[in-house]
Amino acid sequence: MLAETRLPTRHGEFCLHLYAFEGGEYPVLLAGEAAGEGLLTRLHSECLTGDVLGSLRCDCGEQLDLALARIAREGRGALLYLTGHEGRGIGLAAKLRAYALQDGGLDTVEANRALGLPVEARDYRAAAAILGHLGVRSVQLLSNNPAKARALQEAGIAVQRQLAHEVPANPANQHYLATKRERLGHRLVLPVVVQGRA
């Protein structure tokens, strides 16, 4: 661990830890005691456009806010902010190029492939290593993505339960969310998309 400090937020007070793993730095917000079983956990992939700039093209910023609120209410939990996960691991520049292709009619899967990039390039070894260092044996995972739960389990952290973590769709992201549900297997309950594509 590189650093640790108290972090008051609008949701409540957290302990902010900063970890290093293979050249990357990973902030972790903790409420209560992490060690043990069933820790309420959010693995949040870095998203500059959604988390910082308030983009409505995705649901990331709202999911981040909701996760902190849920963990604060629970009084025990962790949010791992996974740097290097921008655009499902392809990086910011490539994500913005993919956005331009989506504006031209491709969905998020097709856009990545058109750029010669993987649809999914995230790695969860850092998350598993950090949870292990914190003494976490199993988690209750705040995620709509079954692949994220599988990846965490393959990395050595048991997932007791996967808890739905959906925020309402908006006109700018409903096609994107439909694509995540229909092509990437996310567990989402969304309004029917009548026309257009993600």
N, C-alpha and C positions, 0 to 999 in steps of 0.2 A: 504494500500500500504506500502511495506517495504522499498523501495528505488526508487530513480529516478535520471537519469543522461543523459547527452548528449552522443550520440553514432554515430560518423562519420563512414560511411561504404563506400565501393567502389560504392555503388548505390546512396549514398547521406547521408544526416544527419537525424538521427531519435532521438526521445526521448525514452529512455529505462526505462520502469517501471517494478518493480518486485512486484508481488502480492502474497499473501498467501491465501490458501483456503483448509480447512480440512487437514492440515498437509503438503500440497504440496506447492511448490514455482513455480510461473508461470511468465516467462519473457514476456513482451509485448512491441513491437516496434511500435511507433506511428509517423506518419507524419501529421502535421497540427492539426486542431481541431477535436477531436473525437466526441463530443456530437452532437446529432441531428439525422437526417435521412440519410439512404443510404450510410453508411460508407463502403468503400472498405475494405473487411476483409478476412484474411486468418486464419483459425484455423489449425495450423500445428502440427501434431502429432509427438512427439519426436521419432527420429530414429537415434541412434548412428551410425549404420553401414552406412546409407546413408548420413546423414547430416554432420558427422564428418570424417568418414573414406573414404568417396567417393565410397561406394559400388555401383556397377552397377546392383545388383540383384533387386533393386527397383527404383522408380522414385523420392524418397523423397528429396534427396539433391538438385536435379535440380529444383524441385517444390519450395523448400524453396528459392533458389536463384531467380527464376522467380517471386515469390510473392513479394520479397523485391524490385525488379526492377520495377514491376508494381505499387506498392504503392508509390515508390519514384517519378515515372513519373506522377502519379495522383496528388501528393502533399497533399493528405489527405487519410489516411487509417491506418489500424492496422494489425499487425501480432501477433497472440497469439501463443506462443510456449507451447504446451500442454504436460508438463512432465507427466510421468506415462502412456503415450499412446503407449509405445514401443510395436511393434508387434500387433497392433490393441488392445492393452491393456493387453496382456498376459505376458509382461515383457521380458527382454533381454535374459535371460537363456532359457526360453521356445521358444523364437523366433529362437535362434540358433539351438535348438533341432529340431524345425520344418524345418529349412533350411536343416538339414541333411536328414530328411525324404523326402523333396522335391528332393534332389539329388538322392534319391533312386526311384523316379518316382511318388510320390504323388504331388497333387497340394496344394496350400496354405490352402484351405478349408479342404481338406482331412487330411493334416498334423496336423492341430490344433485338429481335431476330434480324430485322432489316438492317440494324447497325452492326450485325455480326457479333452480338453480345449475348451472354446467357440470360435467360428469363429470371433466374434466381442464382445469386452468387454470394449469399450471406454465409458466414461461418459463426458458429455458436460456441467454439472452444473457449474463447475468452469468458463468455458468460458462465460456462460450467466451472472454469477455474476459479472465478471470483466467488461464485456460490459455494464451492468447496472450501475456499479459504475462510468464508464466513461461517462454516460449520453447518451449512444447509444440507439436509439429507433428502428432502423432498419438497415440492412446491405445489401450490395451487396457481396455475398459470392463467393470467389475464390475457387471453388471445383468442382470435377467431380463426387462427391458422393452424390446422392440425400438423402441418409440416414442421412448424416451429416446436411443437411439443415433441414430435419424433426426434428432431435434431438434438434437443436438450437431453432427452433420455439416452440417445446414442452417445452423447458426450459424458454420460455418467451421473446425471441428476434425475431422480425419479419424479414423474409428474403424477401427483395424486388425482388431480382434477384439472380439466381445462374449462375455464369459466368464460362465458360469452362477454365480449368487450366491444360492443357495437355502439356507434354514435349515429344519429340520424343523417341520412343522405341529404345532399342539396343538389340543385340543378347542375352545378358545375362538376360534381363527382359521381352522380348516380350511375353513369355508364362505366366509369372506372371501377366502382364497387361491384357492379354486376359482373364485370370481367373477372374480378378477384373471386367472386363466388362461382362463376360458371367454368372458368378456365384454370383457376389456381386452387380451387377446392376450399376456399374460406367459408366458414359457417356464418352466413349473413342472412338476415331477413330483410329484404329490400322491396320497394315498390316495383311493379313490372315496368320494364323499359320498353316503350312502344316503338320508338324509332331512334335512330342514331346508334353510335358505337362508342365504346370507351376509348 
